[in-house]
Amino acid sequence: MTAETSTAEGAGGIAARQRWMAVLARAGGAALAARLERLPALPPHARLRGPEIGLVMVRGRAGGDGAAFNLGEMTVTRCTVRAADGTLGHATVAGRDLQQAELAAALDAALQDPEHRPALLREVVEPLAAAQAEAAERERRKAAATRVQFFTMANMR
């Protein structure tokens, strides 16, 4: 199976791949390695590119929809691998974690194989997604606790 045939499963296949790639990109290398310890080894793969560290320009918009401007540069690490069956796996992650980039790319290739996908989704992607959602909720609650209600203060006059 090649990358072209695996993503040709339709919009549902593309959306599923986008989801697992987003989860893998937000997980640290240590978290990925810890989740993989419980599973049999990933299928063998060869590095095609990287992992290598580089910079990307982060762009922003004034007010969310105004003119675009260059906010600054951000360090990223990217990696591309080819599984033994020819499937390509890609990953680009924020920061300088070489292990995370390679594991995420290897997982991307393995997740494209319908034989490996259910176990990897159940044992790696879903627990990481749940942990990430919980951390985001904690941050949301923490920010909400410091929120100031200016509307209420204006009505007090």
C-alpha positions as CSV (number, residue, x, y, z in Angstrom):
1,M,0.0,0.0,0.0
2,T,1.3,3.4,-0.9
3,A,0.5,6.8,0.6
4,E,-1.6,7.6,-2.4
5,T,-3.8,4.6,-2.1
6,S,-4.2,4.9,1.7
7,T,-5.4,8.5,1.5
8,A,-7.6,7.6,-1.5
9,E,-10.1,6.1,1.0
10,G,-12.0,9.3,0.8
11,A,-12.5,12.3,2.9
12,G,-13.1,10.1,6.0
13,G,-9.6,8.6,5.6
14,I,-8.0,12.0,5.1
15,A,-9.8,13.4,8.2
16,A,-8.7,10.4,10.3
17,R,-5.1,10.8,9.1
18,Q,-5.2,14.5,9.9
19,R,-6.5,13.7,13.4
20,W,-3.8,11.2,14.3
21,M,-1.1,13.3,12.8
22,A,-2.2,16.3,14.9
23,V,-2.2,14.1,18.1
24,L,1.2,12.7,17.3
25,A,2.6,16.2,16.6
26,R,1.4,17.4,20.0
27,A,2.7,14.4,21.9
28,G,6.3,14.4,23.2
29,G,8.9,11.8,22.1
30,A,9.0,10.3,25.6
31,A,5.2,10.0,25.6
32,L,5.2,8.2,22.3
33,A,8.0,5.9,23.3
34,A,6.2,5.0,26.5
35,R,3.0,4.2,24.7
36,L,4.9,2.0,22.2
37,E,6.6,0.0,24.9
38,R,3.3,-1.9,25.5
39,L,3.0,-2.9,21.8
40,P,5.0,-5.2,19.5
41,A,7.6,-3.3,17.5
42,L,6.6,-1.0,14.8
43,P,7.1,-2.3,11.3
44,P,10.6,-1.7,10.0
45,H,11.2,1.6,8.3
46,A,13.9,3.5,6.5
47,R,14.6,7.2,6.9
48,L,14.1,9.2,3.7
49,R,14.6,12.6,5.2
50,G,15.7,13.7,8.7
51,P,14.9,13.9,11.4
52,E,16.1,17.4,10.8
53,I,15.6,20.7,12.7
54,G,14.7,23.9,10.9
55,L,12.7,27.1,11.1
56,V,9.3,28.1,9.7
57,M,7.9,31.6,9.6
58,V,4.8,32.0,11.7
59,R,2.2,34.4,10.2
60,G,-0.6,36.2,12.0
61,R,-3.5,38.5,11.1
62,A,-4.4,41.7,12.9
63,G,-7.8,41.1,14.5
64,G,-8.0,37.6,13.0
65,D,-9.1,38.8,9.5
66,G,-6.9,41.8,8.8
67,A,-3.7,42.1,6.9
68,A,-1.3,39.2,7.3
69,F,2.1,39.9,9.0
70,N,5.2,37.9,9.9
71,L,4.9,37.1,13.6
72,G,8.3,35.4,13.9
73,E,10.1,32.2,13.4
74,M,9.5,28.9,15.1
75,T,11.7,25.8,15.4
76,V,10.3,22.6,13.9
77,T,11.6,19.1,13.3
78,R,10.6,17.1,10.3
79,C,11.0,13.5,9.3
80,T,9.9,11.2,6.5
81,V,10.2,7.4,6.6
82,R,9.3,4.6,4.2
83,A,7.9,1.4,5.7
84,A,8.9,-2.0,4.4
85,D,5.7,-2.1,2.3
86,G,6.5,1.2,0.6
87,T,4.1,3.4,2.7
88,L,5.4,6.8,3.4
89,G,5.1,8.4,6.8
90,H,5.6,12.1,7.5
91,A,5.8,14.2,10.6
92,T,6.5,17.8,11.4
93,V,6.6,18.7,15.1
94,A,7.2,21.9,17.0
95,G,10.5,22.1,18.7
96,R,13.7,20.1,18.5
97,D,12.6,16.6,19.5
98,L,14.3,14.3,17.0
99,Q,12.8,11.2,18.7
100,Q,9.3,12.6,18.5
101,A,9.6,13.4,14.8
102,E,10.9,10.0,13.8
103,L,8.4,8.1,16.0
104,A,5.5,10.2,14.7
105,A,6.6,9.5,11.1
106,A,6.9,5.8,11.7
107,L,3.5,5.7,13.4
108,D,2.0,7.7,10.5
109,A,3.2,5.0,8.1
110,A,2.0,2.2,10.3
111,L,-1.4,3.8,10.9
112,Q,-2.0,3.9,7.2
113,D,-1.9,0.0,7.2
114,P,-5.4,-1.3,8.0
115,E,-3.8,-4.3,9.7
116,H,-1.9,-2.2,12.3
117,R,-4.4,0.8,12.6
118,P,-6.9,-0.5,15.2
119,A,-4.3,-1.5,17.8
120,L,-2.3,1.7,17.3
121,L,-5.3,3.9,17.5
122,R,-6.5,2.1,20.6
123,E,-3.1,1.9,22.4
124,V,-1.3,5.0,21.2
125,V,-3.5,7.7,19.5
126,E,-6.6,7.6,21.7
127,P,-4.9,7.7,25.1
128,L,-2.7,10.5,23.9
129,A,-5.7,12.4,22.5
130,A,-7.5,12.0,25.8
131,A,-4.5,13.2,27.8
132,Q,-4.2,16.2,25.5
133,A,-7.9,17.1,25.8
134,E,-7.6,16.8,29.6
135,A,-4.6,19.1,29.7
136,A,-6.4,21.6,27.4
137,E,-9.5,21.5,29.7
138,R,-7.3,22.1,32.7
139,E,-5.7,25.2,31.0
140,R,-9.2,26.4,30.0
141,R,-10.4,26.2,33.6
142,K,-7.3,27.9,34.9
143,A,-7.7,30.8,32.5
144,A,-11.5,31.0,33.2
145,A,-10.7,31.4,36.9
146,T,-8.8,34.6,36.2
147,R,-11.3,36.1,33.7
148,V,-12.5,39.6,34.5
149,Q,-16.1,40.5,33.6
150,F,-15.8,44.1,32.4
151,F,-19.5,44.2,31.5
152,T,-20.4,43.7,35.1
153,M,-18.0,46.4,36.2
154,A,-19.5,48.9,33.7
155,N,-23.0,48.2,35.1
156,M,-21.9,49.0,38.6
157,R,-21.7,52.8,37.9
